[in-house]
Amino acid sequence: MKKYLRPTHIVLAVLALMYFITYLDRVNVSTAAAGFGKDFNLSKTQIGFVFSAFAYPYLIFQIIGGWVSDRFGARRTLIACGLIWAAATAITGMATGLISLLIARVLLGFGEGATFPAATSAMSRWVVKEQRGFAQGFTHAAARIGNAAAPAVIVAIMASYGWRASFYVCALISFAWVGLWATVFTEYPKDHPGVSPQELAELPPPRPRVAIAVPWPRLIARMLPVTVVYFCYGWTLWLYLSWIPQYFLHSQHLDLKQSALFSSGVFFAGVVGDTLGGIVTDRLLKSSKRLEVARSYMVCICMFLTLLSLIPLMFTHSLGLSLACLSAGFFFAEMTIAPMWAIPMDISVEHCGTASGIMNTGSALAAIISPVVSGYLIDVSGNWQLPFVGSMILMGIGLVLSLRMHPERKFVAMVAAEPTAAN
């Protein structure tokens, strides 16, 4: 039994639970919009602003949060983040109109901004190099389970207790996770009482955390191609997360429960894509011994397949074919996640939290623009397929730029530092 209950496995499972909860707390609003949109008489463009409001501070705190996690540790960073995002989720349920909704969502973005960079920083110490792709795929698959679960869970709660109660339930789950994380995680595996010498020998060599002067211009320039590629992916991600439940509700004229069911089906395809992507990128690395094959080439091919999957959507209103196209598009888009999130660890171990934060600003920027532009296009045209044209264009750009990411080229930083406290 001990073989399957290693502390490294437990830490990865708790991180995966965090990914699940953070995405549950992000996308619950897209299903709850059927309730508060009607109560507050909001247009599709206004609802799009509610969807994207969290992304403004989320964008800013990607890099700041990555630096904080590198500097002060993932344990402290994620405890603070968890308390903030849990409170923000509860406050969303207390909203009285558009302005209070926007304020609550901004606070949510502030709380969740550092979560993924901090998690990546933790993984750099708790996951062996050969399993980085699997770890990123596994945790992001949990996020997509949050996407898939959210429509059904939120609809069930709304049907019995109203849309406000759905946010209160999510907030309670978030507060519970903070207590769990504080209990099971130590910054360094060597400090965990359950880690065996054999397990320590398999993990990356312990690196005392030091105050490293981040070479910001060089690091940003190094991560720029990766960030732009992640923006191209993020545009499609946030189009899906924001508007898929509404797409089935309005474009396909389904009722709320049916739209939740079909939305969950699409998001479940992402769960499979994330998991498979992690397995494939690790196996490619093992067989080829080339990071550019396992990361860049894989991302390029998956973006191309995403583009192809969405093309038939422009020529059909069939529910079955639309479901198939959307599911296939999300599946291949999500297969890019594991190689993309492994790249910051490949490029710079010392700055992987900061580097992953820089990369995730691409998705955060897309989260600001994509929901609003999509909502505006729907308002002015009444065409629910039109926003996917932007996804296809950006996937085409992303697949070309993915060949310029060069994960095989290590980022070398000058280290002149003083030790900092471990916990």
N, C-alpha and C positions, 0 to 999 in steps of 0.2 A: 504493500500500500504506500510506503514511504516514497517509492520511486515516482508515484504519480502525484504526491503532495509536497513536492519540493517548494521551498520559499520562492524560488524564481518563478515557478508556475503560478503560485498564489498572487505574487505581485503583478504578473501579467494579467491574470484574471481580474484583479481589482482595477487595474488600468482599463481593461476592456469594459468593465461595468461603468467606469466614468465616461467613456466614449458613448456608451448606450444612453446614459442619463443626460449628458450634455446635448445630444441630438434630439432626445425626447423633449427636452426643454426648449430647443430651438424650433422644432417643426410642429409642436403642438398648436402653435398659433395659426398655422395654415389650415388646420381642420376647425379650430375654434372660431376662425373668421366667419364661418356660416352663422355663428351666434352673435358675436360682437359687431360684425359688419351690419347685420340687420338692426340690432339694438341701437347702434350709434349712427345709422344711416350713412355708411361710408361708401364712396365710389371704389372701383377697382384700383384706380391710381392711388387713392388714400390707403387702401389696404396694402398695396405694394410698398408704400412708405413704412407702414407698420412692420411688414416683413423684413425690410432692409435696415430699419433703425438700429438694430443691435450691431450691425456690421461697422458702423462708424468708429466706436471705441474698440471694437474687435480688431479692426485694421491697425489702429494706433498701438494697441497693447500686444500685438504679435511680436514685434521686435523688442519692445520694452520687457514684455513678459519672458521672452527667450533669454534676454540678458540677465534678468532677475533670477531665473531658474539656474542659469550657469553660475551666477555669483553667490546666491544664497541657498540653492538646493531645491529639488523638486518637492520635498516633503512640505516645507513651509509655504512654498508658492501655491501648491494645490489645496492646502487647507484654507488659505486666505481666499483663493478663487472660489472654492466650493461654497463657502459661507456667503459670498457676494451673489453668486448666480442663484443660489437657493432662495435668498431673500428677494431677488429680482423677480423670480418666478411667482412667488407668493404675491408680490405687489401687482403683478400683471392681472391677477384675479380680482384685485380691488379697483381696477381702472373704471373711470366714470365717463371717458370719452377719448377722442383721438389723441389729445395732448398727453393725458396720463398714460395711455398705451405706449406712446412714443418714449416717454421718460422711462417706463419700466423696461422696455426693450433695449434702450441705451445702457441701462444699468446691467442688464443681462450680458451685453457685449463686453462691458468692462470686466465682469467676472469671468467670462469664458475666454477672454483674449489670450491668456498665458497658458491655457490648459494643455493644448497639443504640443507646443514647444517644450513645456515642462515635462510632459510625458515622454517625449523623445529624449530629453536629457536623462531621465530616469532609465530608459531602455538602454542607453549607451553604456550603462554600468551593470545592468541586470540581465542583458540578453547577449548571448554569444554572437560573434560577427556573422557566422554562417546562417543564423536564424533571424537576422534583422528584417528581412522581407516578410517572413512568416509573422513575426511579432506585429509589424505595421499592418499587414493584411488582416490579422486576427482582431486587432483592436478596432480597426476601421470597419470590419464586418459587424462588430458589435454596435458601432454607430449606425450602420444601415439597418440593423435589427430595430434600433430605436426609431428610425424612419418608418420601417414597416409596421411596427407596433403602434406608433402614435395615432394614426387615423382610427384604428379599431378601438383602442383604449380611450381616446378622447371622446369619440362618438358615444361609447357605452356610458361614460361618466356624464356627458352632456345630456343624454336621454333621460337619465334618472335625477341628476342634481343640477344641471345647467352648466354653461361653459366656464363660469368662474371656478366651480369646484374642481375642474380638470387641472387648473393651475395650482390649486392648493395641494392636490395629491402629488403632483410632480415635485413641488417644493419639499414636501415631507421626505420623499425618496432621496432628494439631493442632500438634505441635512443628514440623513442616515449614512450616506456614502462618506461624508466628511469624517464622521466618527470612525468608520471602518478603515479609511486610509490612514488616519492618525494612529490607529492601533497596529496595523500589519506592516507598515513600510518604514525602513530605515534608509538613510541616504546612501550608505555604502553596504554592499552585501556582507562584508567582513564584520559589520556591527550587528548583524541579525543573528539571534541565538540559535536559529534553526538551520543555518547554512553550514553544510559539511565542508571539510577541507577539499574533498573531491570536486564539489560543486564550485568552490572558489577557484580551483585550478582551471576550470573550464571557462570561467568568465574573463572579461578583459582585465588586465592588470589594474589594481587600484591606483587611482590618480588622486592625490590630495587636491581638494578644491582650492584654487588660488585666484587672487585678484588679477586676472589677465586683462591687460589693456587691449580692448578690441580694436583691430585696425579697420574701422568702419568703412572707409571708401573702398579698400581692397576687397573686403568681405562682401559688401553690397554688389560691387562689380562682378565678383566671382559668381554670386548667386542670381544675378539678373536674368540670364536665360532660363534658369530653373523657375524663377518667379513668374516670368511671362507665360511659360508653358502651363504653370499651375493656375494662372488667371484664365487661360483658355478652357482648362478643365472646369474651373470653378464657375464659369458662366453657365455651363450646362447643369452642374450640380444644384445651383441655387434656383435656376428655372424649375427644375424638378421639385426641389424641396418646398418651394413657395407655391407653385401653381398646379401641381399634378392633382391634388384632391379637388380643386376648383375646376380643373379641366374636365374630369369625369362628371362632375356635378352639373356643369353648364353646357359644355360642348357636346357631351354624350347624353345629356338629359337624364342622368341617373338620380336616384334619391340619395340622401346623406349616407345611409348604411351601405348602399351599393358602391358609391364613390369611394368610401373608406376601404371596402374590400378590394376593389381594383387598384387603388393607390398602394395598398399594402403588397399586392402582387408585384407591382413594378419595383417597389423598394426592396422586396425580398430578392429580386434578381441582382440587386447591388450587393446584398449579403454574400451571395455565391461568388460574384465577381471579385469582391475584396479578398475573400478567403482563397480562391483559386489564384488570384494575382500574387499573393504572398508565397504560395507554394511554387508557382512557376518561376518567379524571379530568383528564388533561392536555388532552384534546380538548374536554371540557366547559368547562374554564377558558378555552381559546383562543376557543371559539365564543360563550360567554356573557359572558366578562369578569367573572364573579361567583364569588368563592370559595365562597359558601354553596351555590351550585348544584353546583359541581365537587366539593365535599367533603361538606357536611352532607346535602344532598338525596340524593346518591348513596349514602351510608352508610345512610340511612333506607330507601331502596328495596331495597338488597341485604339488609338485616336482615329485612325483610318477606318477601322471597323465600326466605331461609334458613328462616324459621319455616314457611312453606307447604311447603317441601320435606320437612321432617321429620314432618309430620302423618301421612302414610300409614304411616310406620314403626310407629305405634302399633297398626295393624290388620292387620299381615301378618307372617308368618314366612318368606315366600318369599325365597330367597337372591337371585334376580335383582332383585326389587323393592326389597329392603333395600339392595342394592348401589347401585341407582339413586338411592334417597332419600338415602343417606349421602353419595354423591358429589355430588349436586346441592346438598345442604345445605352441604357443605364448599366447593364452588365459589363459591356466593354469599357465604358468610361471608368467604372470602379476598378477594373483590373489594373488601371494605371496607378492606383493609390499606393500600393505596397512599394513598387520601385521608386515612386516619387519621394515618399517619406523616408526611404532608406538612403537617398542621395545625400541629405545633410550629414548623416553619420559617416557616409563614405568619404565625403569631402573634408570634413573637419570634426574630429572627435572632441577637441578642446572647446570648440564653439558650436557644437551641434544644436544646442538650444537656441542660440541666437540665429544660426543659419536656417534652422527650420522655421523660426519666426519670420525671417525675411521672406522665405519661400511662401509661407502661408498668407503674407500680405496680398499675394496675387488672388487667392480665393476670397479673402476678405473684401478686396476692392470689387471683385465680381459680385459679392453678396450685396454690396451697396447699389450697384448699377443694374444688375440683371432683373431683380424683382420689379423695380420701378419701371424700367424700359418695357418689360414684358406686360405689366399692367396697363401702361399707356397704349401700347400697340393693340391690346385687346379692347380697350375703351374706344379707340378711334376707328378700329376696323371691324370689330366684332368677330375677328378670325382668331381662333385659339391655336391654329397651327403656325401662324406667322412668327411667334417668338422663337420657334425652333430653327428658323432660317439662320438666325444669329449664332445658334449653337453649331450648326454645320460649318459656317464660315470660320469660326474660331477654332474648331477642331482641325480644320485644314491648316490654319496658321500654326497651331500647336504641334502638329505632327512634323512640320518642317523644322521648327525651332528646337524640337526635342533632340535633334542630332547635334545641337551645339551645347548641350548641358555638360558633357564630359565628366562624368562622375569618377573616372579613373585618374583624374588630375587632382592630387591632394592640395589642400590649402595649407600652407605653412605659415604659422603666426610666430611673431617674436614674443617670447614669454619672459617677462620681468615682473615678478609679482611677490606678494607677501601672502603667507597662509591665512586662510579664514577658518572660522569655526565649522566643524563638520555637520552639526545639527542645530 
